[in-house]
């Protein structure tokens, strides 16, 4: 993997995560506690593993 490719991947990841945070803020504003409850049960980018009881 070249340095150029690595820089592109890193740039994409930074921009993508910034976009996710922005969208989460919008969804929290629109749906409030209901969306916050959903956020607690799910993962941000990948499905969260359930904790065993």
VENRAQUI-V202599 format. One record per residue. RES is the residue in one letter. PSI is psi in whole degrees, -180 to 180 (* if undefined). NEAR is the number of other C-alpha atoms within 12 Angstrom. Layout:
res->RES psi->PSI near->NEAR
res->RES psi->PSI near->NEAR
This chain:
res->X psi->130 near->8
res->X psi->165 near->8
res->X psi->-35 near->9
res->X psi->-44 near->10
res->X psi->-43 near->11
res->X psi->-43 near->12
res->X psi->-40 near->13
res->X psi->-43 near->15
res->X psi->-44 near->15
res->X psi->-43 near->14
res->X psi->-44 near->14
res->X psi->-45 near->14
res->X psi->-43 near->15
res->X psi->-47 near->14
res->X psi->-40 near->14
res->X psi->-46 near->17
res->X psi->-36 near->16
res->X psi->-41 near->14
res->X psi->-41 near->16
res->X psi->-45 near->17
res->X psi->-42 near->17
res->X psi->-47 near->14
res->X psi->-38 near->17
res->X psi->-41 near->21
res->X psi->-42 near->17
res->X psi->-42 near->15
res->X psi->-37 near->19
res->X psi->-40 near->18
res->X psi->-40 near->14
res->X psi->-40 near->13
res->X psi->-9 near->16
res->X psi->-130 near->15
res->X psi->-32 near->13
res->X psi->-44 near->14
res->X psi->-36 near->19
res->X psi->-40 near->19
res->X psi->-41 near->14
res->X psi->-42 near->18
res->X psi->-36 near->22
res->X psi->-27 near->15
res->X psi->-17 near->16
res->X psi->164 near->16
res->X psi->160 near->14
res->X psi->-51 near->19
res->X psi->-30 near->14
res->X psi->152 near->9
res->X psi->137 near->12
res->X psi->145 near->13
res->X psi->139 near->11
res->X psi->140 near->10
res->X psi->138 near->7
res->X psi->145 near->4
res->X psi->* near->3
